[in-house]
Amino acid sequence: MKSIGIVANPASGKDIRRLVSYATVIDNNEKLSISKRIVLAAQALGIEKVYFMPDTFRIGDTVREDLARERVLEAEVEVLDMHLAASAEDSQKAAEAMEALGVGCIVVLGGDGTCRAVAKGVQDVPIVPVSTGTNNVYPTLIEGTVAGMAAAAATQIGNHSCCIQDKRIELYLNDEFRDIALIDAALSDQIFVGSKAIWDLSSIRRVVVTRCHPASIGFSAIAGCVEIVKDTDDYGYSLVTSATATSDSSRKIRAPIAAGVLADVYIEEESFLQLGSDYVMTADSSGTVALDGEREVKVKTDDVLRFRVERSGPWRVDTQRILEKAKSLGCFERS
């Protein structure tokens, strides 16, 4: 039975950055609508079963009930039977369960943080990340219909066809592996996790990225205003930043750190990071490390931090390429 999974995070796009910038709000009713279009498009291209992550908004249950009532549901829709922690752990555990069930692809509705959680739960199954979060770099704005078609095509064709294995940042604290990031890791001198999201640029001291471009938003955009690193480049990039100039060689740039917000920051050091090489530093004060925009790891003075960029992230479907291949293979032909 050909199947896909859908991880729709009802909490995405609700962090404090909504209050301190001018970000677009994608509410849970829109996530529900997107999910319906994914299911309808996927079943039209041969998907027989769709697994949903359970959530407090009941997105999967409502999709099944509404489409069945409208008599347009052909695929079987099942909501996973799993304990809800109401945290990123739900996305990770759902992705693990979906891969164990043999889905051909997982569509992720969320932001960078949701995609990061899913990436921690999958090994080989490809994902289609759909942006419904804040300051997104990893997921993109894809119409639900196109996302469903791409997921179905990836499932039908298989073998990671038209996929990119993304890079990731591995964070080690005092030689102990702690966590990963898909886009950026930023060291802040803010010592409390609090709301997790960082909005005060003056607290940032170091930024490590897997990719960066001035056309993005957030910490990676700071690096992107200095250097462009693509997802296909076999290296990452790192910066030492400050709120004020510390030497005559300091470079002042203006970068889009949030929706509608460009801020000035000084660049003190910059360097490329080859895959597998380590960027090691000793913390000169207590603080936190934000992974893909969310503070996750507490740091104490004299802790040794090691960042490593590897191409061991999730397999991400290139939606245009997979649909072009599907067209060339006659997947849209009907007798």
N, C-alpha and C positions, 0 to 999 in steps of 0.2 A: 504494500500500500504506500503510495507516494504521499509524503507528509512534509509540512513545514511547521515552524514554531513562531509565535509572536510574543515578544516581551514588550509590553506597553506599560511604562512606568508612570503612574498617576501623580507622582511627586516631582517629576521633572519640570523645570521651568518655574519653580516656586521659591527659589532661594532669595537671599537678601539683595542680590544684585538687581532684582526687579524694582527695588525701592530706591536705588541710588543711580539708576541709569534709565534709558528709554527703550528697554528691550520689548520685543513683541511677546505677547502672551498667547500661548496655545493651551487652551483649557482642556479639561478632561472630556467634555462633549465633543471637541474636535478630534481628540485622540480616538474616541469611540468611532467617529465618522471615518477617520483614516483607516482604522482597523477593519471596518466593514468593507471598504473598497479593496483592501489587501486581500481579504477572504474571497470576495467576488471575482477579482482578477485572477487569483491563484487557481480557484476551482475551474475557471474557464479554460485554463491551460493545463488541466489534467491533475491537479492536486486533489487527493481524495480525503485527506484528514488534516486538520489544523489544531495544534495545541496552543493554548494560551496560558501565560502565567496568571495565577489568581491575584487579585488586588482588591483593595478596600472599595474602589469605585465600581467593581464588578464589570469591567470592560468586556472580558470574554463571555461571561454569561449573557450580558445584554446583547452582544453581537449575535450570539446563537438564537436568543429569543426573538429579536427584532427581525432578523433575516428569515427565520422559520415562519414567523407570522405573516411576513410579506411574500412567502412562498417562492423565494429566490435562492434558498440555501440548498446546495447539492452536496457539498463536502460535509464530512462529520466534524463537528467542533467539540473539542474536549478541553476543559479547564483542569490543569494539573491539581492533583490532590496533595497539597504540601502545606506545611506550617508557614504562616506569614509572620515575619519579623518586623515588617513595616520599615525596612532599611534596604541598603544596596545589596544586602545578603540575599534578598528575595530574587533579584535579577540574576545573581550568580548561580544560585541553586536551581532556578528554573532553567537556565541555559544548560547546566550540567544534566538535568533530567531529560531535557529535550534531545540532547546529543545521545544519551543512553537509549532513548526511544527510537533513534535512527532517523530523525528528521533530516531532510536534504539541505535545509537552509533555515536560518533564524532571522526574522525581521525585528529590529530593535527600534522602538519608539522612545526617544529620550534625548539626553544631552551627552556631553563628553563623559560625565560621571557614570551614567547608565551603561554606556558602551564599554567603559573600563570594567565595570562589574561583570558584564557578560563575557568580556575577554578573559576574565579570570576563571570563567566556568566552562569554556569550550576549548577543545584541542584541535579538531580537524573540520568541524562543520562550518561552512562559510556564513557570513552575516551580511545583512543589508541594513545599514544604520540610517534611520530617518530622523531628522532633527525636530525635536519638540522641547528642547531645553534652553539653557542660557549660555551665551558666548560660545556657541558650538563651533568646533573646528573639525572634529572627527565625523560626526554625522552630517548629512547634507539635506537640504530641502528637496525632497522627492515626493511627487504626487503618489498617494496611496495606491492608485491603480498601477502605476509604473513599478512601485516597490513589490507589489504582489506578482506582477508578471515576471520581474527579475528573479524573485525567489523561486517561482515555479520553473523558470528556465534553468536556473542553477541546479535545481533538484533533478530535472529531467536529463540535463547534459552531464552533470557530475564532474568528478576528477579535478575539482578546483579550476575548472575552465573559466577563463576570463576573471580570475580573482587575483588580488594582490595580497601577499602576506605582509602585513604592516610591521613597522618597527615598534618597539616599546622601550621604555626606560625602566631598568631594574634598580631599585633603591636598597642599599645595604646600610645598616646602622651598626657601627662597631662590629663589622664583619658578619652581621646576621642579616639574612634576606628579610625585608620587611614588606615590600609592596611593589606595584608597578604603576606606570602611567603610559597612556597611549600617545599623548601630545606633549605635555610639559610637566616639569617638576620645578617648583619654586620654593626657595628657602625664605621664610619670613621671620622677622624678629618679634612677631606677635606670639605670645606664649600660650594663649588659650585657643582651643579648637573652636569653641563658641558655635556660631552658625555655619561653620566650615568654610563657606565661600569667602574669599578675600576681595575686598573692594578698595583698600587703602594701598595705593602703589608705593607710598613712601616706606612701607615696611619691608619691601622686597629687597633681598640682597643678592641672590643668585638665581639664574634661570637656566634650566637644561631642557632642550627640545628635541623631538624626533624629526619635526618639520616646522617650517615657519614661512610666513608670507605676509606682506602688508595688507593683503585683502582679507585677513582673518581678524578675529577679535580676541582680546585677552592677553595673557602673558606671552604666548607664542608670537603675537603680533609685535611685541617689543623687539624680539629677535628678528622678526620678519622685516622690520624697518631698517635693520642693519645688514642682513644677509638673507637670501632666499634659499631654503632647503626643501626639496620636494619629497613626497612620500616614497618615490622610487630611488632617491639618492641613498647610497650605502654609507651614510654618516649622519650624525646629529650635530648639534651646535650648543654652545654654552656661553653665558654672559655673566659678568659681575656688574651689578647696577647699584646706583645710589640716588638719593633724592637731591643731593647737592654735589657740585664738582669737588673731587678730592685731589686733583692734580691738574697740571696744565694740559695733559693728554686726554682728559675727560671729554667724551663726545656727548653732546646734548641732542636728543632726538624727541620727536613728538609722535606718540603711537596711540592707536585705537585700543584702549584697554577695556572698554565696555561699550554697549550700544549707545551711540550718540556722544560718547565721551572720549576725547583725545587729551592725553596728559604728557607732560614733559618728564623725561627721565635721563639720567646720565649713565653712559656706558663707560666702565672703568677697564674691563678686560673682555676679550672675546676669543673664542677658539672653536675649531671644528673637532668633533668627536668621532673617530673611526669606530665602526662596529666592533664590539668586543673589547674596546679600550675603556679604561676606568678614569673617571673624573673624581679625584679624592680631595676632600677638604676637611679641616677641623673647625667645628663651630666655635666662634669666639664669644657667643652669647646664647642664652636659651631662646627657643623659638619653635616654629612648626614648619613642616614641609607640606606644601599643597601639591596634590597630585591631580592633574587635569582640573585645576581650579578649586579643589576642595582640600582644606587642611585635614590631614589624616594622621601624620606622624609627629609626635612631640620630640623635641631635640633639647639636650642640655649642653651647657658650656663644656667644651673639650670632647664632645662626642665626635666620632669620625664618621663622616658621610661618604659613601661611595656610590656614584651614579654610573650606570653602564647602559649603553644603547645597543640593542640586539634586534635582529630581524626575526623575532620569535613571537610576534603578536598574532592577532586573529587573521584569518583569511577573509578579506572583504571583497564582496562582489562589485565589479565594475558594471553598473547597470546598463550603460550604453553598449559596452562591448558584448555583454551576455545576450542582450536583445538583438544585436546585430548578428551574433552567431546563431541565435535561435531562428532568425529570419532566413539565414543561409542554409540551415538544416531543414527548413520547411515546417517549423513548428507552428506557424500560423495558418498553414494550408488546411483547407477543409474540403472534403469530397462532397 
